[in-house]
Every structure is written in structure tokens, then in C-alpha cells.
Amino acid sequence: MTAPTVSDDVHARSKLVVLMITAFMDMVGILMVVPLLPFYAKDMHQTGVMGRVLASFGMGGEGAAVSLLIATYAVVQLISAPQWGRVSDRFGRRPAMMIGLAGSALAYLVFAFAPTLDWLFLSRIVQGAGGGTVGVIQAYVADSTKPEERAKALGWLSAATNAGVALGPVIGGGAMHFLGKSGPGLAAALMSCITMLFAYHYLTESHDAAAAKVAGKKVRTSRDAILRVVSHGAEPSSRLIWIYAITMGSFQAQTTTLALFLSWRFGVTASTIGFFFTYIGVISVITRALILGKMVDHFGEARLSRLGMSLLACGLGGMPFAPNIPMLALAVALVPLGTAFTFPCVTGLLSRVVPSHERGLYMGVQQTFGGIARVAGPLYFGWAYDQLGQRVPFVTAAVVVLLTISLGLDMESYGKQPPKVAV
């Protein structure tokens, strides 16, 4: 095997920049419409077949419509993620990405002209199917970077998407102001088309699916991969996926109940809660873009992921017992630091321990387990906040994260070995 040349490194970095721009533009489109979804659902929650069905079950309120629209997207995304990953392993990352972007553009058009609640649900279903390509773009990054560079590259990718989260709502609001109710959907569809053209011209294929097929490498079914994570929990790939899912679910304690807790404990209102989330977002972007790479070089992915989980646990456990705002700010800061060190490192390690011809599949399976955690976590934490006490969700999440550290205690050895094909 020949050593990588300077031109190889330049080509890999160029491809990563293209991926970051693609992910940024895609996230801008998503966030043009997502913040407006509750307002559209409020106007349409009693319309169409779905409106009548929900009313017949005593769920005719606008809150039920919004929650089901959000859940519909999450469920479709977690079902489609491993399927998209498998498609990218068999036919290439680029075709899967292009189809996913086309699906998003179609979903935004449906959203723009939706006359009833039925059409909003259709839009969310199509968008959820297209959103299942998150694992594909992670596999794209893993294909395009050296193993020791993957965690920091995934961190940069995440920083780019977080920047899109900040910009999307502003553009969506402007489109609403100038073009009316259909404006955000039309603008998001246009953004998806522009992203498709950009990806078509500048994004080159990273996975030689034909060569893998000639070599006799077969991609297992999504069902088999999911069942293997459950039945062979001691394998490094399974443990990493469980770490990702459990920490993702625990992180939802903050997302679900932080605003309620701050209102109860410190009198934070709807007009001031945004400062906390801006504070969290800024720390997350800076950490992933500027700090993560140096930390990976110093600690390595396995050790840094354990440090990240420790920081996440300290932040979640410290928030409910903070005596004042400065101490609360310190505890809150540990959460984005912890997630920034945990998730890219765990995904980078996963890309090392699975065979390259199934990398997309396993990235998709990771997103499926993470999606289940993002659904189950808020359900538990909301119930615990109401029934067990305001501090319980955070304490529970902190304890669960601390216990999860044990799953990754010997990951250094796996990260240095070539991936083995599970049988």
C-alpha cells in the first residue's frame, strides 16, 4: 500500500469542505420550515381526514397535531436510515444523497401548498424519508478521511449543520414576510434544488460499490444489522451504537425539561429562554469547529469519548443543584462540551470497527437507535418531571451516562485494528 501524498490530503480536505457546505445548505432548508410547523398545524388541525380522525379519538387539539407531526418525521427517519445506508453501500453514497435531497425538495413543495392537515403529514413523511440520509453523509466523511481524522471531520460537519440551524429560521421568516404563507416552503425547495446542483457538480463518489461487489463482499439486510446490535451486544460496533443511543437519549433530558426547570427554579421566561439556547449553541459550534480536533490529537477518540460522557454527566447532574445563575451557566456549558466530545468520537470509532463495504449501513443503524432514544427519552423525562420531581430527569440522565462509560473502556484496542466482518 502506498503512503498518502500531499495531493491525497488536499483532495480529502476539498471533499470534506464540499460535504460541509452540502450539509450546511441542507440544514438551512430544513430550518426554514420546521419552526413554522406549529403555526401551520394550528391553522389546519381540524381539517382533512387526519383532522377528523384525531378529533374522533379525542385528540382534535392543536397540541396533538403538532406532536404527531413531529413524531411522524422522527419515526419515518429512524425506519429509513438503515435502508439509505444499505443503498449507499450497494450503489454508492452520491446517488443516495441526491435522491434524499430530491425527496426533501418535494416535501417542501407539499408543505408550501398544503391545504389541509393531511398534506402536512404527507410532507413530514416525505421529509422524514429524505432525512434518513444522515448516516450516508457520515459514511461519506468516513470514506473521505483517514481513520485518525474522522472524529474531528465529523465535528466540523456538525458545526456546519449547527450554523445552518442558526441561519435557517431567519431566512424562513424573511420568505414568509415577502412571499406569504407559501414562501418558506418554496424557499426551502429552492435551497434543496441549489444544494442538489452543488452536490452534483462538486461531490464525487467516495465508495467503490462495484469493486466491493466484485470482491464478493455482500451487504447484509437492515433487519439483520439491527438484530445483530441487539443479540451481539458485546461486539465493539454494537457497544458503540448503544453508547451513542443511550447518551443521545440522556441528552434529551436537557432538551425536554430545561425550559420548564429554569422557569421553576430561576424564573426564566419565554422572552429570556432563548439566551440559554444561544449560549449552548455557540459553545457547541466553537467546540466542534476549533477545539475538538486538538483534543482528539491529544487524547484519542476512545479516551475523549469517555471524557465527553463524564462532562455530559456532570453537566446534567449539576444543573438541578446549581445555587445561582453563574454556577448554572457552568453546568449548562458542560453539556455541549460533553456532546461535542462524545458523538463525533463514537461515530468515528464506529467507522473503524465495521467493514468499509457496510459502513453506510451501520451509520444508518446508529441513527435508528439514536432516533428511538430521541423519541423515548423525552417521553420518560417529561413524565418524570411531572410525577417524580423537577430534578429527577437530570439526575436520572446523569447516572445513566456515567454507567454507560463502562461500555467503552477498552475501545482503544479496537480502534487500532482493521475491521472484521461479523458473521
ROLOTOR-171100 format. One line per field, with one value per residue (C-alpha): residue number from 1; y, x, z. Coordinates in Angstrom, 1 decimal, padded with zeros to 4 digits. Example, Ala and Ser with C-alpha at 12.3 -4.5 7.8 and 13.67 -1.06 7.14 Angstrom:
2
k = c(1 2)
v = c(-004.5 -001.1)
u = c(012.3 013.7)
w = c(007.8 007.1)
END
This chain:
423
k = c(1 2 3 4 5 6 7 8 9 10 11 12 13 14 15 16 17 18 19 20 21 22 23 24 25 26 27 28 29 30 31 32 33 34 35 36 37 38 39 40 41 42 43 44 45 46 47 48 49 50 51 52 53 54 55 56 57 58 59 60 61 62 63 64 65 66 67 68 69 70 71 72 73 74 75 76 77 78 79 80 81 82 83 84 85 86 87 88 89 90 91 92 93 94 95 96 97 98 99 100 101 102 103 104 105 106 107 108 109 110 111 112 113 114 115 116 117 118 119 120 121 122 123 124 125 126 127 128 129 130 131 132 133 134 135 136 137 138 139 140 141 142 143 144 145 146 147 148 149 150 151 152 153 154 155 156 157 158 159 160 161 162 163 164 165 166 167 168 169 170 171 172 173 174 175 176 177 178 179 180 181 182 183 184 185 186 187 188 189 190 191 192 193 194 195 196 197 198 199 200 201 202 203 204 205 206 207 208 209 210 211 212 213 214 215 216 217 218 219 220 221 222 223 224 225 226 227 228 229 230 231 232 233 234 235 236 237 238 239 240 241 242 243 244 245 246 247 248 249 250 251 252 253 254 255 256 257 258 259 260 261 262 263 264 265 266 267 268 269 270 271 272 273 274 275 276 277 278 279 280 281 282 283 284 285 286 287 288 289 290 291 292 293 294 295 296 297 298 299 300 301 302 303 304 305 306 307 308 309 310 311 312 313 314 315 316 317 318 319 320 321 322 323 324 325 326 327 328 329 330 331 332 333 334 335 336 337 338 339 340 341 342 343 344 345 346 347 348 349 350 351 352 353 354 355 356 357 358 359 360 361 362 363 364 365 366 367 368 369 370 371 372 373 374 375 376 377 378 379 380 381 382 383 384 385 386 387 388 389 390 391 392 393 394 395 396 397 398 399 400 401 402 403 404 405 406 407 408 409 410 411 412 413 414 415 416 417 418 419 420 421 422 423)
v = c(000.0 003.4 006.2 009.1 012.0 015.7 015.7 013.0 015.1 018.1 016.1 014.7 018.1 019.5 016.7 017.4 021.1 020.2 017.8 020.6 023.1 020.5 019.7 023.4 024.2 021.2 022.2 025.8 024.4 022.2 025.1 027.4 025.3 023.4 026.4 027.4 023.9 024.5 027.6 025.8 022.9 025.4 026.7 023.2 020.9 020.4 019.9 016.9 013.2 013.3 016.2 014.2 011.0 012.8 014.5 011.1 009.9 013.0 014.4 017.2 019.9 021.8 020.4 016.8 017.7 019.3 016.4 013.8 015.7 015.8 012.2 011.2 012.7 011.0 007.6 007.7 008.9 006.1 003.5 004.8 005.5 001.9 001.4 004.5 003.3 000.0 001.6 003.7 000.6 -001.2 001.6 004.5 007.4 010.0 008.5 008.1 011.7 013.1 011.1 012.2 015.9 015.5 014.0 017.0 019.4 017.5 017.6 021.4 021.9 019.9 021.9 025.2 024.4 022.2 022.9 020.5 018.6 015.5 017.3 018.4 014.8 013.8 016.5 015.2 011.6 012.5 014.7 012.0 009.6 012.0 012.9 009.3 010.1 011.5 008.2 008.3 011.7 010.4 007.4 009.8 011.6 008.4 007.2 010.5 010.9 009.0 007.0 009.3 012.3 011.1 012.3 015.9 015.8 014.7 017.5 020.1 018.6 019.0 022.6 023.3 021.9 023.9 027.1 026.1 025.8 029.4 030.8 028.8 030.4 033.9 033.1 031.3 034.3 036.6 034.4 034.4 038.2 038.8 035.8 034.9 031.6 029.5 031.5 029.4 026.1 027.5 029.0 025.7 023.7 026.2 025.7 021.9 022.3 024.5 022.0 019.2 021.2 022.0 018.4 017.1 019.3 019.1 016.0 013.0 009.4 008.1 004.4 001.9 -000.3 -002.1 -003.1 -004.4 -006.5 -007.9 -008.8 -010.8 -008.5 -008.6 -006.1 -007.7 -006.5 -003.7 -006.1 -008.4 -005.5 -004.2 -007.6 -008.1 -005.0 -006.4 -010.0 -009.4 -006.5 -007.3 -006.6 -003.3 -002.0 -002.9 -001.3 001.9 002.1 001.5 004.3 006.7 005.8 005.9 009.2 010.7 009.7 011.1 014.4 014.8 015.5 019.0 019.4 018.3 019.8 022.6 025.4 024.1 023.7 027.2 028.7 026.9 027.4 030.8 032.4 032.3 033.4 032.8 036.1 035.1 031.3 032.0 033.3 030.0 028.1 030.6 030.2 026.4 026.6 029.0 026.7 023.7 025.3 026.6 023.3 021.2 023.6 024.8 022.6 019.0 018.4 019.3 017.2 014.2 014.5 014.7 012.1 009.8 009.1 006.4 008.4 011.6 010.0 008.8 012.3 013.7 011.4 012.4 016.1 015.4 013.5 016.3 019.0 017.1 016.3 019.7 021.8 020.9 021.7 025.0 027.6 030.6 031.7 031.6 028.1 027.1 028.6 026.5 023.3 024.1 024.7 021.1 019.6 020.9 020.2 016.7 016.0 017.6 015.2 012.2 011.9 012.6 010.3 007.4 007.7 007.9 004.8 003.0 003.8 002.0 -001.2 -002.0 -003.3 -000.5 -002.1 -001.9 001.5 003.2 000.5 000.7 004.5 004.3 001.7 004.1 006.8 004.4 003.6 007.3 008.1 005.7 007.3 010.7 009.6 007.5 010.0 012.9 010.7 009.5 012.8 014.7 012.1 012.1 015.9 015.9 012.8 012.4 015.9 018.7 017.4 013.8 013.8 015.4 013.2 010.1 011.1 011.8 008.4 006.6 008.4 007.5 003.8 003.9 004.8 001.2 000.1 001.9 001.1 -000.9 000.8 001.9 -001.6 -001.9 001.5 000.3 -003.0 -003.5 -004.0 -007.6 -008.9 -010.1 -013.5)
u = c(000.0 001.4 001.6 -000.8 000.6 000.1 -002.3 -004.4 -004.7 -005.7 -008.3 -009.7 -010.0 -011.6 -014.2 -014.8 -015.4 -017.9 -019.7 -019.8 -021.3 -023.8 -024.8 -025.0 -027.3 -029.5 -029.9 -030.7 -033.6 -034.9 -034.9 -036.7 -039.9 -039.5 -040.0 -043.2 -044.7 -046.7 -048.3 -049.4 -050.7 -052.6 -054.5 -055.2 -055.5 -059.2 -059.0 -058.8 -059.2 -056.5 -058.2 -061.4 -059.6 -057.8 -061.0 -062.8 -060.1 -060.4 -057.1 -058.5 -056.4 -053.6 -051.0 -051.8 -051.5 -048.1 -046.7 -047.9 -046.4 -043.0 -043.3 -044.2 -040.9 -038.9 -040.4 -040.0 -036.5 -035.4 -037.0 -035.4 -031.9 -030.5 -032.2 -030.5 -027.2 -027.6 -028.5 -025.3 -023.2 -024.6 -024.9 -022.7 -023.0 -023.6 -026.9 -028.3 -027.5 -029.0 -032.3 -032.5 -032.1 -034.7 -037.1 -036.6 -037.3 -040.6 -041.5 -041.0 -043.2 -046.0 -045.5 -045.7 -049.1 -050.6 -054.4 -055.2 -053.5 -053.3 -050.9 -048.8 -048.5 -047.5 -044.9 -043.4 -043.4 -041.5 -039.1 -038.5 -037.6 -035.2 -033.8 -032.7 -029.6 -027.8 -025.9 -025.0 -023.2 -021.4 -020.2 -019.2 -017.0 -015.5 -014.8 -013.1 -010.8 -008.1 -009.2 -007.4 -009.0 -012.6 -013.8 -012.6 -014.0 -017.4 -017.1 -016.6 -019.6 -021.7 -020.5 -021.6 -025.1 -025.4 -024.6 -027.4 -029.7 -028.9 -029.5 -032.5 -035.2 -034.1 -034.4 -037.7 -039.1 -038.0 -039.6 -042.8 -042.7 -042.1 -043.9 -046.6 -047.6 -046.1 -042.8 -040.8 -041.7 -040.9 -037.6 -036.6 -037.5 -035.3 -032.5 -032.7 -032.5 -029.5 -027.9 -028.6 -026.9 -023.9 -023.6 -024.0 -021.1 -018.7 -019.4 -017.5 -018.2 -016.3 -017.4 -016.5 -019.6 -018.7 -015.3 -016.8 -019.3 -016.6 -014.6 -017.6 -018.5 -022.2 -024.1 -026.4 -030.0 -031.0 -033.0 -030.0 -027.8 -030.3 -030.9 -027.1 -026.7 -029.3 -028.2 -024.4 -024.1 -020.5 -019.2 -017.4 -019.8 -022.8 -021.4 -020.6 -024.1 -025.5 -023.3 -024.5 -028.2 -028.0 -026.1 -028.4 -031.4 -030.0 -029.1 -032.8 -033.3 -032.0 -033.9 -037.2 -037.2 -034.6 -037.0 -039.5 -036.8 -035.4 -038.8 -039.5 -036.0 -034.9 -038.0 -036.8 -039.5 -040.3 -038.6 -035.3 -035.0 -033.6 -030.4 -029.7 -030.1 -028.0 -025.3 -025.5 -025.4 -022.4 -020.4 -021.3 -020.2 -016.9 -016.0 -016.7 -015.0 -012.0 -011.3 -012.4 -009.6 -006.8 -008.5 -008.7 -005.0 -004.1 -006.5 -007.5 -011.1 -011.8 -010.4 -012.0 -015.4 -015.2 -014.2 -017.1 -019.5 -018.1 -018.6 -022.1 -023.0 -021.5 -023.4 -026.8 -026.3 -025.1 -027.8 -030.6 -028.4 -026.9 -027.4 -027.2 -027.0 -023.2 -023.0 -025.9 -024.1 -021.0 -023.1 -025.0 -021.7 -020.6 -023.4 -022.5 -018.8 -019.7 -021.8 -019.2 -016.5 -018.8 -020.8 -018.2 -015.7 -018.2 -019.2 -015.5 -014.7 -017.7 -016.4 -013.2 -014.6 -017.1 -016.1 -015.9 -018.5 -021.1 -020.1 -023.2 -025.5 -024.1 -024.1 -027.8 -028.4 -026.7 -029.1 -032.1 -031.1 -030.4 -033.8 -035.5 -033.7 -034.8 -038.4 -038.2 -036.1 -038.5 -041.4 -039.7 -038.2 -041.5 -043.3 -040.5 -040.6 -044.4 -044.6 -041.3 -039.9 -038.3 -034.7 -035.3 -034.9 -031.5 -030.2 -031.5 -029.8 -026.5 -026.5 -027.3 -024.5 -022.0 -023.0 -022.6 -019.0 -018.2 -019.3 -016.3 -013.5 -011.3 -012.2 -008.5 -007.6 -010.5 -009.7 -006.2 -007.3 -008.7 -012.5 -013.6 -016.6 -019.2 -020.7)
w = c(000.0 -001.0 001.6 001.2 -000.7 -000.2 -003.1 -001.5 001.7 -000.3 -002.2 001.0 002.6 -000.5 -000.4 003.3 002.5 -000.2 002.3 005.0 002.5 001.4 005.0 005.8 002.9 003.6 007.2 006.2 004.1 007.0 009.5 007.1 007.7 011.0 013.3 011.4 011.5 014.8 013.3 010.2 012.3 014.5 011.4 009.9 012.9 012.3 008.5 006.3 007.1 009.7 011.5 011.7 012.8 015.6 016.7 016.9 019.3 021.5 020.0 018.0 019.7 018.0 020.5 019.5 015.8 016.3 018.5 015.9 013.0 014.8 015.8 012.2 010.9 013.6 013.1 009.3 009.6 012.0 009.8 006.6 008.0 007.7 004.3 002.9 004.4 002.7 -000.6 -000.3 000.4 -002.7 -005.2 -003.9 -001.5 -004.1 -005.6 -002.1 -001.3 -004.5 -004.0 -000.4 -001.4 -004.2 -001.6 000.6 -002.2 -002.9 000.8 000.9 -002.1 -000.5 002.7 000.7 -000.8 001.9 002.1 005.0 007.8 005.6 003.3 006.2 007.3 003.8 003.8 007.0 005.8 002.6 004.5 007.1 004.3 002.8 006.3 006.7 004.7 007.8 008.2 004.5 004.8 007.9 005.9 003.1 005.7 006.9 003.4 002.6 005.6 007.3 010.4 012.8 011.2 011.2 014.6 014.0 010.5 011.8 014.4 011.6 009.8 012.9 013.3 009.8 010.4 013.6 011.6 009.3 012.3 013.3 009.8 008.5 010.7 009.7 006.0 006.5 008.4 005.6 003.0 005.0 005.1 001.4 -000.2 002.2 003.7 000.8 000.9 003.4 001.7 -001.7 -000.5 001.2 -002.0 -004.0 -001.5 -001.8 -005.6 -005.3 -002.9 -005.4 -008.2 -006.0 -004.9 -008.5 -009.7 -006.8 -004.8 -006.1 -005.2 -002.2 -002.1 -004.9 -004.6 -007.8 -006.6 -003.3 -005.3 -007.5 -004.4 -003.2 -000.3 000.5 002.5 005.0 005.3 007.6 009.7 010.2 011.2 013.7 015.2 015.5 017.6 020.0 020.0 020.0 022.4 023.3 019.8 019.5 016.8 019.0 022.1 020.2 018.8 022.3 023.7 021.0 021.6 025.4 025.6 022.9 024.9 028.1 026.4 025.7 029.5 028.7 025.5 027.1 030.5 030.7 029.9 032.4 035.1 034.5 034.8 038.1 039.6 038.3 036.9 033.3 030.9 027.2 026.4 028.1 027.5 024.0 025.6 027.2 024.0 022.1 024.8 024.3 020.6 020.5 022.8 020.7 017.4 018.8 020.4 017.4 014.9 016.9 020.0 019.1 016.6 019.1 021.8 019.5 018.7 022.4 023.9 021.0 020.1 022.8 025.8 024.6 024.2 027.8 028.9 026.9 028.7 032.1 031.2 030.0 033.2 035.4 033.4 033.6 037.3 038.2 036.6 039.1 042.1 040.9 043.6 041.3 037.6 037.3 038.6 036.4 033.4 034.2 034.5 031.3 029.4 030.3 028.3 024.8 025.6 026.6 023.5 021.2 022.5 022.7 019.5 016.8 018.6 018.9 015.2 014.2 016.2 014.6 011.2 012.1 013.6 010.8 007.4 004.8 002.5 005.3 006.7 005.4 006.7 010.3 010.2 009.4 012.1 014.6 013.5 014.0 017.6 018.2 016.8 019.1 022.0 020.8 021.0 024.2 026.1 026.0 026.9 030.1 031.1 030.7 032.8 035.4 035.7 036.3 038.5 040.3 040.7 038.8 039.4 038.7 034.9 035.1 037.9 036.1 032.8 034.6 036.3 033.1 031.2 034.0 033.8 030.0 030.2 031.1 027.6 026.0 028.5 026.1 022.8 022.2 021.1 018.6 017.0 016.0 014.4 010.9 010.9 011.0 009.1 011.7 010.8)
END
